[in-house]
Amino acid sequence: MMRNIILLTGTFFLLLSVSAQQITNTFIFSKMDIAPQHTLWDGNQTMLMGFTPLMGSPIDIPGPTLRYTEGDSVQLQLRNMSQGASHTIHLHGLDVNQWNDGVPHLSWEVGHNETKSYYFKAPHPGTYLYHCHFTSSLHVQAGMYGLLIVDAQNPNETWDGGYSFHKDFAWMTSELDTIWHSDSIINYPHDTTTYMRLLPDYNPQYFLVNGRSEQELIDTNTAAIVAKANEIVLLRIANIGYYGNRFHFPMHLNARIISSDGRPLPSIEITDTLEVLPGERYQVLLQSTIEIMDSISVKYFNLNTQNIENTQMVPVNISGFISSVDDLSEDSHIYPNPTNGKLNLVNVKGKINIYDSFGKLILESTLNTTEENIDVSHLNSGVYFIKTTNKNFKFFKL
């Protein structure tokens, strides 16, 4: 009798442990148009194959953005309603095991009228993407892709101890070749005996940001950036197309590249130009100190010829000024800059790291008062970067 009680107690404890683990459930559908119904910027319509949040939702590109918080345990369920074609969800850039990575010959696929689940724990905060990896050349071009974002535990922070921001925008770039979206190709009978498909040469006629182009980009719900002067904007960029992208940021936006492919860069890269190749993701901080109305240009270049074949202009409207209530940090600054001996830091609190221009960590410290100084006389002459909890600086050592 005593042994049975012990076993029952152990079973009860096991059930409590399992129920205490919360699972974030996401359900999406894979579907295919049976006739052209997606309207492009010039009024033409095309067929799509893609992901939708509801069975009755029309297919749009990109698919629904999947958004989680660092540490979430996720069950991502895919219901395939694509008239015979198999699909998968490849979690591009996430640290997941092979079984849940969505590469069909290394894990599994979801057949027509089937529902299967992917399980993973949301890893590092950052910008990722997902796409079908079955006959992927065609299925990705057909529209089977979307963004996946992992937020940090602390809101308005890129990652633990990272950079603060007020707003974030996400851009996913791609192209569209309507020949590939014709009924004879996109609606080709599914062949269970082969993974190979013969496709025509790729010559896109439409160049997209978040599935839109030309005058559609003016819409603030599509891609246009609207902010106040001094607000810090986090711009998430992902390229799922087959062309390279060259982004050019207006000088007044003071663009800073802070992460690549879901990982922080060892040091900030200050630049007005960023190239993003297929499958890559970047995070960029933008901050204008003045009011401006301008555009960020996106040039699409052919990877074979390197020729720029299209340019899209995404509007940027910086209007008004951030109030002291909205500001994420106090008036933090350093002086003198350049310096030869001691560097004074004002309203810079918490942990700081100093890196050289190669991204090597040179010094770690913790500041507790409103003004402190750091001895940098032992450093060689050159450019250094200070990363703090509330602001980041560049200084020059003479």
N, C-alpha and C positions, 0 to 999 in steps of 0.2 A: 504493500500500500504506500509506504513512504517513497519508494522508487518511482511509482506512477505520479505522485505529486511533484516530484522534482522534474520529471520529464515534461509535465504539463506547464509548470512554471517557466521552463526554458523555452517552450514553444510560444507561450504568451509574450515573453520578452522579445523573441525574434519577430513576431507580428508587429509589435510596437515599433521596433527599429525600422522595419520596411515602410510602415505607414508614415513615419516621421520624415522620410525623404520625399521632398516635394518635386514633382516632375512638371516642367513646362511643356505643354502639349501644343503642337502646331499641326494643322491639317491643311494640305493644299492638293489641288487637282492638276493633272496633266491632260491637256485637251488639244484638239486640232480643228481648225475651221474647215467646213465643207464647201465654202464659197468665199470669195473676197469680201471682207467686211471691215477690215481695219483701215481707217482713213489716214492718209499721209498729208504732209503740209500743203501739197498742191491740189488736193481733192481726189487724187487717185486712190484706189482701194487695193488691198493685197490680202492674201491669206497668211495666217500665222499658226504656228504650233507653239504652245507655251503653258505656263503655270497660272492658275487662278486661285483666289482664296475661297471661292464658293463654286459649286457645280454650275449655277446659272449665270455666273459672271462672264462677260466677254473677255477674250484674251487680249491682254495689253502687253507692251514691252516698255521697260523690263517687267518681270513678274513681281509679285508682292515682295516688299522688303522684309526679310526675316530679322528681327531685332531681339537680342537677349542681353542679359547682364552677366558680367564675368562671374563664373562659378555656377551658373544655372545648369541643372540637369535637364536635358532636352530630349523629348520624343518627337521626331519630325515624321509625320505620316503622309505618304503619297498614295493618292487614289488615281489610277491610270484609266482615263476614258478616251484614249486616242485612236479608236477605230482599228486596233490591231497592232500598232507599233509599240514595242517595248521601250521603257524609259528608266532612267536612274536620276538620282540627285547627287552630283559630285560636290562635296563641300570644299571648294577651292581655297587652299591656304590654311584651313583649320587643322589643328593637331588632333586628328581622330584616328582610330585604329583602321586597319585595312578593310575589315568586314563592313564598316559603316562609311567608307570613303566614296562609294558610288561608281567605281570603275568595274563594269560588269564582269569581265573575265577574271577579275581578282576578288570579287565579292558576289554580287547577285544583281538581278534586274527585276523590274516590276512589269509584268505582262498586262495586256488589256483586261480591264475589269477586275484587276487585283488591287489590294491595298497592303502595303508593307511599311515598316517603320525603321527609321534611322535613330540611333541613340548616341548621344555624345554629351560631354560636359563643356560648356562654353569656355574656351581657353582665353588667351591673352586679349585684352581690349584692343579693338582695331577694326579695320575695314576689310571685309572679305567678299567673296561672291559665291554663287552656286549656279550650276548648269547641268543639263543632261549630258551624260557621257556615253550614251548609246548612239552609234552612228553620229558621233559628236560633230563632225564637220558640218553636216546638214542640220542636225537638230538645234545646235547653238545658233546658226544663222537664221533658222526658222523662228527663233524667238524664245527658246527654252533657257532663260537665264534671269538672274536677279541679284540684288545686293543682299549681303548678310553682314550685319553690324553687331559687334559685341561692345557694349558700353562698360565703362569702369564702374566700380562700386560707388564711388563718389560722383554725383552728378556734376556736369560742366567741368570735367577733368579728363584729359586724354587717357591717362592710366595712373596708377597709384604713384604719387610723387611726380606726375608729369606736368603738362601745361594746362592752364585754366583757359576757358573760352566762354563766350556768352551765347553764341548760336552755332549750329552746325548745319551744313548743307551737304548733300551727297549727289555726285554726278557719276552716271554710268554711260560710257561712250560705246558706240557700236556703228555698224553700217548695215545696209539692206540692199540686196540684189533681187529685184522683182522676178528675174528669170528663175531663181532658185525657189521662189514662192509660188510658182505656177502649179496647176493641178497635177500635171504629169510628173512633177518631181516631189513636191511636198506630200502629195496624196498617193505616192507610189505604193503598190501592194506590198505589204510586209512579208519579207522572206526570212523564215526562221533558220535557213541553212547557211546564211552568209552575213558577215558584218560589212562587206564591201558594197559600195555604191559608186557608180560612175556619174560624176557631176560635171556640169559645164564650167568653163573658166569663170572666175569670180570677178565681176565688174559692177561694183555697187553704184547705184544711182542716188541713194539717200544716205546722208551722214548725220548721225543722231547723238543727242545728249538727252539721257533719260527717255529715249524713244521718240524724241521730237526734234525738229530742226526749223531753221529759217525764222519766220515771224512767230512761230509757236513758242520760241524760247523767251519771249517777252513776258510770258505768264509766270508770275511768282510761284505758282504751284508746280511749275515744271522745273526750272533751273535758275531763273534770275535771282541774284543775290541782293537782298535789301537789308541794310544795317545802318547803325549810327556811327558817326565819327568816334574813334577810340574804342569802339566795340571790337572784341577779338572774335573772329569768325574761323571756325574749323571747317575746311573744305575737304571732303572725302572724295577721292577720285579712283575709279576702277575702269579698266578698258577690257571689254569682252569682245571687241571687234577683231577683224583680221588685218587692220591697218594700224600703223603707229600713230600716236597723237602727240602733237607738240603744243603745249599750253603756254601762252604768253600773258603774264599778269602786268597790269598797269603799275608804274613805278610807285604811285602813292599807296598801293595796297601793301607794300613792304612784305612780300611773300616770303615765308620761311618753311622749308620742307623739314618735317619732324619725324616722319616714319615711312617705312617702305614694306609692303607685303605683310602688314600686321605686326611689325616689330619696330621699336624706336630706333632711329639713327643715333650713332654714338655722339654726333654733334649736329647742331642746326646747320642746314645749308640755306644761305640767303641768296636768292636768285629771282630773276624775272621770267625764266624759261624752264619748263619741265617737260621732259619726254617720257611718255608712258607707253610701253609696248604691250601687246596682247597678253592678257592675264595678270598684268601688274596692278598693284594698288598703292596709292600714296595718300598721306594726310598732310595738308598744308594749312598753316596759320596765316590769316590775312588780317591786317589792321591798318586802317587809314586814319590819320590824325586830322584830316580835313574832309569837307563835304565834296563829293565828286559824283558825276554821272559818266560812266565809261563802260567798257566791255572787256571781258576776258576772251581772247581768241583761242580757238581750238583748230589746229591745222591737222588734216588727215593725210598721212603720207604712205605711199605704196612701199611695202618692205622690200620688194624686188627691185624697183627702179629708184626708190628714194624720192620720187616726185610727189609734190604736194598736190593732191587731186581735189581738195575741197577745204573751205574754211568756214567754221560756224562761229558766230559772235554771241556770247552770253552776256546780257546786260548786268551791270553792277550799279546800284543806286545807294550811295552813302549820303544820308540826309539826317540833319539834326545832330545833337551831341549827347553822349551818354552822361547821365547824371551821376552824382557822387553815390547815390543809393544803388545804382546799377553796377558801379565799378567793382571789379573782382579783386582789386588790390589797391594798396595805398600808393602814395607818390614815391615809388621806389627808384633809386638811382645810385650810380657809383661815380666816384671821382678820386683823384684826377685820372683822366683817360685821354692820352697814354699816361702810363705811370712808370716809375723807375724803382720804387721801393714799396711803400705801403699803399694799399688800395682801400679806400673808405666805402662802406656799403651802408646806405640809408634806407630804413624801412624794409630791409630784406631779412626776414625771419625764417627760422626753421633750418632744414638741412640744405646745404649747398654742395655742388660738385663743380670742380674746375677741370676742363678738358683742353688739351692742346688742339691744334688745327687738324691733327690726324685722328682725333676722337679718343685719344688715350687719356684715361682718368689721371689727373695730376695731384689733386688735393680734395679731401672731404672735410667738411666742418659743419658745426651747428651753431647758429646765431640766435641769441635770445633777447637782445636789446635793440632799440630803434636805430642805433648807429654803432658800428664796429669797424675795425680795420683788419686787414689780412696782410701779412708780410709776403710779398711776391718777389722780393729782391733776389731770391735764389733761382728764379726762373730765367731761362734763356730768352733772348729777344724774340718777339714773334706775336702771333695772334692767339688769343685764348677765349674760351667760352665759359660762362658761369650759368649753370642751371640751378634754379631755386624753386621753391614751392609756389611762389606768387609771380615771378617774372624771370626773364632770361636776358643776359647781357653778353656783349662782346667787348673785350678790352685789348689794348695793345701794350706789350711790355717793351720798353726801350732798351 
